[in-house]
């Protein structure tokens, strides 16, 4: 999906504004697009690109209105329909969002309320920066622009397991899942924060059966659990925007965290009980559990 589209006729003012948008100069871009509107020269592309300015600023009402105007002038315009769906979702205007997804032939079920579907796993870049900065975690897409986080994010991200985040619909990079490529989407905002605190623990065991038993204790209580010593990789931003599974940049391989570290998420008492039950059954097990991270 293209991020911009052009006017049907050459227009120096429009192109200057679009260049400003591409360079991230949002004030200049908005001024140029609004000057076109005030002069009566606005085309669907003017309104679409003004909608992009609003989206980048998280001005969701402005993004909704600009994309609606674009679609009035050019019904069915693909990119504007996507971005209207994102803006309507951010505003929780579910009927409008559903109309957009249905117009794009995406099945979000019956009804006119909040869509709660399962569009499969997706990697989400949290706190996304312009150069690919940000932690990439896995989530389940509950509609085309929202995902519920299934990974346990690092506490410094300001996110928790089972947060629902609004994300862009323009892919930036890819990751592998069960042998298939999955597009990475940049987070736009943390929409529905989870109440599940994140605990970090250093854990040791002596057999594979011990590890499986730990997994059983956690899943039986509907808690989140993740071995960060296996799942967390530190990579450069260039590879984050490409395929991190093939990371090799200037001869530096992906750096794996060396500390055997687990993360748990959910009810604190349930986590404590699960780890206590696990550690008491058998020899060679050790657990050092931290206090939960305080994340608003």
Secondary structure, 3 states (H helix, E strand, C coil): CCCCCCCCCCCHHHHHHHHHHHCCCHHHHHHHHHHHHHCCCCCHHHHHHHHHHHHHCCCHHHHHHHHHHHHHHCCCCHHHHHHHHHHHHHCCCHHHHHHHHHHCCCCCCCCCCCCCCCCCEEEEECCCCCCCCCCEEEEEEEECCEEEECCCCCHHHCCCCCCEEEECCCCCCEEEECCEEEEEEEEEEEEECCCCEEEEEEEECCCHHHHHHHHHHHHHCCCEEEEHHHHCEECCHHHHCCEHHHCCECCECCEECCCCEEEEEECHHHHHHHHHHHHHCCCCCEEEECCCECCC
